């Protein structure tokens, strides 16, 4: 494993202009660089690189980050692969920490299982294609489903002979360990005998994202009530089921290109759709969706379409895992096939054109579908309707308003209309669920999915080709976001915390003396402030900017990069043409800091004024009314003072 010191050394040396310039052409514009975004098609450059902050940001599609993020997005590297690439690029020798004995043992077992699986896959494939039994039974089954030789090769399909110990004999003859064969799930060991796990079954290898064989699924072909229809590999050091989607290795490119992922139930659903030319499809292999699987999808696209049977079981399966998908910021659609059909049978009977037409015509938003189903069951029962409202509100509350505010508001309006309840009342129910969720500790248990891309837009240029402005919907304007005053304070803290606020006091010390972050309504803003404070206390120094832009918690890293996003730099040509002084935003930081504190206090003050007036309306006691009027006058005076500091936006 690469040591943390080596990782930090690489991150410190990585010059974002050099790294990105290795893959695409950049042109200098002021103190920044611009180019055509490599992540979406555009005519006018909206991809900006800021060497001072060592970050990039595209104002067209919304992607942004540091050198590692760029390599992860552009080259589809993992974090470790990106660090190794940067190490090679800068000729930095990476130190590897001495692994523990347990880690070495784990790696050895993992490698042994991989070798065994490779042997088994070739063995099953050979049975299918080159034995009489395999051809008559296994190959005939695949031919009946219309699978071509190319499809069989693509998914490395195979067959396990009926003989009790055919595979065992072949594997032991190659010197493989019996215990490891059992751990891989390829054989069963009983006190009185040992036998093959998949005998008389067609075999479906399960691949990792990089094409390594992790395990197998095997389907019985004989009709019997005694044996399960499918047998799957057990979990082991190599195969962790909740991180794996069947077909993802073969479908990655198509999912990325089409920006949509179809989710189906079975192996043959995936293969039949591939055979028909619909390649952006994966399967959860009949198990409930997991967060790990949804993250795999989210790394490629935000658009998930679930294709399931139209019966009650299919509907139930489709709704399973919905909340997790929404928490991963996926936009989920549902297509219910005609009763008795699955994707495999439907595409076999009707062909790919009819399949795609059916999907386009019957695709529905899954939350809309939940409402429709709930209201159908509730009918005119007010208690059942109330339960439906709570169920929908709980789901809507899981949508990340910071990333999908439009979607959040759409569902609130839609639900209030469909459920025939007051919109404000429904907002109250949603907010109750949000508050309950915020009471729980914030978790970030793995690399988070990339934020949903913004609509593709083009910037507006002046006669020199300089970006003047962006269309309103493309601008990631901080003041358009929820809790804008809190986020602006966090931005000031991160960018200017170590600078002087007044004699003997820095911006950071003033921040923590003046601001009670416990009243922050945005939990991540609170968390970032606490991370800043802890670093300061632990290290007796303020955290540098790259502490956050390289932060291990990806949600923190992405949020900070959004906050400090690349700013448009005025062209030097403006100064030459119009004879105006280009303002130095860094030199004028104190004005921004003072203004940010004032905005935050003004928002709080107006909240207190509103609460005081509300209490005044309801109050009946003369003495209390007089006190409330005095309080209101005092608050209005304070508001007037703050208004002299800020220009309200």
TORNUVO-250771 format. One record per residue (C-alpha): residue in one letter; x, z, y. Coordinates in steps of 0.1 Angstrom, whole numbers, plus 5000, padded with zeros to 4 digits. Layout:
% TORNUVO-250771
aXZY
...
***
This chain:
% TORNUVO-250771
x500050005000
x501249925035
x502250235055
x500250325086
x503550305106
x504049945095
x500449865104
x500850015139
x504149825144
x502449495135
x499549565158
x501849655187
x503949335182
x501049105178
x500648895210
x497148755210
x498048445229
x500848365204
x498648435174
x495648235186
x497847965200
x499247905165
x495747775155
x494347615186
x495147495221
x494847735249
x495147665287
x496047915313
x493348005338
x494348275363
x495748565343
x493748465312
x493648165288
x490747955277
x489947705250
x487147545230
x485847805206
x486847755170
x483747935158
x481047705172
x480747355186
x481047325224
x481947075250
x483047315277
x485547595269
x483947935268
x486548105246
x488648345267
x491848525258
x493048825278
x496748895272
x496749215292
x494049375270
x495249175239
x491649065230
x489648745229
x485948685236
x483748375234
x480948385259
x479148115240
x478748255205
x479648625212
x482548655188
x485448875201
x488149105190
x491949145186
x494548935166
x493449085133
x489749015140
x490648655149
x492448605115
x489648775096
x487148535113
x489148215114
x491148235082
x488648465063
x491448715056
x490849075046
x492449335069
x495449375046
x495848995044
x495748965082
x498449245085
x500649075060
x500248735078
x501148895111
x504149065095
x505448735083
x504748565116
x506748825135
x509348875108
x508449245105
x509349405072
x506349595060
x507049935043
x504950005013
x504150365005
x505050484970
x501750484951
x500650784932
x500750794894
x496950774893
x496950464915
x499650294894
x497650374862
x494450244878
x496149914889
x497649874854
x494149904838
x492649674864
x495249404857
x494849444819
x491049404823
x491549094844
x493748934817
x491249024790
x488348874810
x490248554816
x490948524778
x487248604770
x485948344795
x488148074780
x487148184745
x483348174752
x483747834770
x485547694740
x482747824717
x480147644739
x481947304740
x483947284708
x482047464680
x479047334661
x477147654667
x477947664704
x476847294709
x473647324688
x472447654704
x474247734736
x474947384750
x471447274740
x469947564760
x471947464791
x471047094786
x467347194785
x467747354819
x469347034832
x472847174837
x475446894839
x479046924826
x480246974862
x477847264867
x478847424834
x482447394844
x481747524880
x480247844867
x482447854835
x479447904813
x480048004776
x478648104743
x479348404719
x479048324682
x476448494660
x479248634638
x479549014641
x483349014648
x484348664658
x485548774693
x487149094680
x489248904655
x490448654681
x491248914707
x493149154684
x495048854671
x496248804707
x497449164709
x494749304732
x494149674730
x490849784713
x490150054739
x490449814768
x488249554750
x485649834748
x486149934784
x485549574794
x482249584776
x483249294753
x483049504720
x481049794708
x482850074689
x480750284665
x481850544640
x481150314611
x481949974626
x483149754655
x481249444666
x480949184694
x478749284724
x477448934732
x476948774698
x474448494697
x474148484735
x475048244763
x477548394786
x477748394824
x481148504839
x480848714871
x483448624897
x484948814926
x485048664961
x488448514953
x487548374920
x488748644896
x486548714866
x485249074869
x482749084840
x479948904822
x476248874818
x474948744785
x471448624776
x469948634741
x468348304729
x466448424699
x462948584704
x463248944695
x461749274706
x464749474693
x467449354717
x467449334755
x467148994770
x470349044791
x473449244784
x475849304813
x479449434815
x479649804823
x481349924855
x485149994852
x488249984873
x487849614879
x484049574881
x482049774907
x478549634906
x477349744940
x479949524957
x479349204937
x476748924941
x476548664914
x477348314927
x478948434960
x482348284950
x480747944945
x478447974975
x480548115003
x481347785020
x477747665019
x476448005033
x478947995061
x478147635069
x474347665068
x474248015083
x471648115058
x471748295025
x469048254998
x468748564976
x467248514941
x466948734910
x468748564881
x471848384871
x469948064862
x468148064895
x471548044912
x472847774889
x469747554890
x469647564928
x473347464928
x472647184904
x469947064927
x472247064957
x471047394973
x474347584972
x473847864998
x472348104972
x473348434955
x471748674930
x471749054928
x471549004890
x468149184888
x469349504903
x468349674936
x470349554966
x473049774978
x474749825012
x477949684998
x476249364987
x474449325020
x477749365038
x479149075017
x476248865030
x476548985065
x480148885067
x479048525063
x475648505080
x473048725096
x470148515081
x468948635047
x465948465029
x464648624998
x463148394972
x461048584946
x458048534923
x454648564940
x453348834917
x453149204924
x456549274907
x458148994928
x456649134960
x457949484951
x461349354943
x461549164976
x460749474997
x463249684978
x466349725000
x464649595031
x465549895053
x469249865042
x469249495051
x467849575086
x470449845091
x473149585083
x471649375112
x470349105089
x467348895099
x465248895067
x462748625058
x460648605026
x459448315005
x457048394977
x456948114951
x453648014933
x452648274907
x454448214874
x457248024891
x460848134898
x463447934918
x464847794885
x461547664871
x460347544905
x463347334913
x463447204877
x459847074880
x459746964916
x463346874926
x465446984956
x463446804983
x460146964973
x461847304970
x463347285005
x460047165020
x458247455003
x460747705016
x460547575051
x456747585050
x456247925034
x459148125050
x457748435067
x459348725085
x459449015061
x458249275086
x455249055094
x454649025057
x454849405053
x452149435080
x449949175064
x450249345030
x449649685044
x446549595063
x445149405033
x445449725013
x444249955040
x441249755050
x439149975073
x440550305061
x441950475092
x444250705072
x445750415053
x446150225086
x448050515101
x450350525070
x451050145075
x451850205112
x454350485102
x455950265076
x456349975100
x457650205128
x460250355104
x461550005096
x461549895132
x463450205141
x466350095119
x466949775140
x470049815161
x468749775197
x472349715210
x472649405188
x469049295183
x467049425213
x464949115214
x463949145178
x463249525183
x460849455212
x459249165194
x458349375164
x456949655186
x454649415205
x453649235172
x452949555153
x450949705182
x448849395183
x448349355145
x447749725139
x445349735170
x447050035185
x448450105220
x451949965225
x453250275242
x451850485214
x453650275188
x456850295208
x456450675207
x456250665168
x459250435166
x461250665190
x460350965168
x461950795138
x465050695159
x465451065170
x465251185134
x467950935124
x470151035153
x470151395141
x472051275110
x475851235112
x477050895122
x478650715093
x480850405090
x481550385053
x483250045052
x484149745073
x481049675093
x479449335095
x480249125125
x477649135153
x474948875153
x476048565172
x474448505206
x472648175213
x475147895219
x475347825256
x477747635279
x479347795310
x478947655345
x482147515361
x483347435396
x485047115406
x488447255393
x487047315358
x487047685365
x484247895349
x481948005378
x479148175358
x477348175325
x473648115319
x471748445320
x471148475282
x474848425274
x476248675298
x477148995279
x476349185311
x476849555306
x473949625330
x471449445307
x472049685279
x470350005269
x471850325285
x473850105309
x475050405330
x476450585300
x478250275288
x479750205322
x481150565323
x482650505288
x484150175301
x485750355330
x487050635308
x488750395283
x490150155310
x491150405337
x491150755321
x494950805328
x494750695364
x494450925394
x490951015406
x492051255433
x495051485439
x495951675407
x493151515387
x492851205366
x489750995359
x489551155324
x489851515335
x487251455362
x484951285336
x485051585312
x484651835340
x481751655356
x479851495327
x477951685300
x478151425273
x475751625251
x472951475273
x474051125265
x471050935249
x473250675232
x474950835201
x477850595200
x478750655237
x478851025228
x481050965198
x483550745217
x483851015244
x484451275217
x487051055200
x488751015234
x488751385240
x490051475205
x492951235209
x493751375243
x493751735229
x495651655198
x498351435214
x498551595249
x498251235262
x495450995269
x494650735243
x495950385251
x493550095252
x494749955218
x493850285201
x490250175205
x490649795202
x492549865168
x490250155158
x489750195120
x486050245125
x484949885130
x481749965149
x483750165175
x486249885178
x483649615183
x481749815208
x484849895229
x485849525228
x482349435241
x482749695269
x486149565281
x485349205274
x487548935289
x486548895326
x486348555342
x489548515364
x489048335397
x491148015399
x494148015423
x492547695436
x489847895452
x492348075473
x494047755483
x490747575491
x488747855508
x491648065521
x490148385506
x491948675491
x491248705454
x490249075448
x492449275424
x489949455402
x492749675388
x493849785422
x490249865432
x489550075400
x488650385420
x485750225437
x484350125403
x484950475389
x483250655418
x480350405417
x479950465379
x479750845383
x477150795411
x475050555390
x474950805361
x473951095384
x471350885401
x469650795369
x469551165358
x468251265393
x465451005391
x464551135357
x464251485371
x462251355400
x459751185377
x459451495355
x458851715386
x456151475400
x454451475366
x454451855365
x453151855401
x450151635392
x449051875365
x449752195383
x446752405396
x448552715408
x449152705447
x452352905445
x453752685418
x452652365436
x454552485467
x457752545447
x457452195430
x457052025464
x460152195477
x462052095445
x460851735450
x462151735486
x465451865476
x465851615448
x464851325471
x467551445496
x470151435468
x468951085458
x469450965493
x473051095493
x473750925461
x472150605473
x474750595501
x477450575474
x476050305452
x474349965457
x471449975433
x471549685408
***
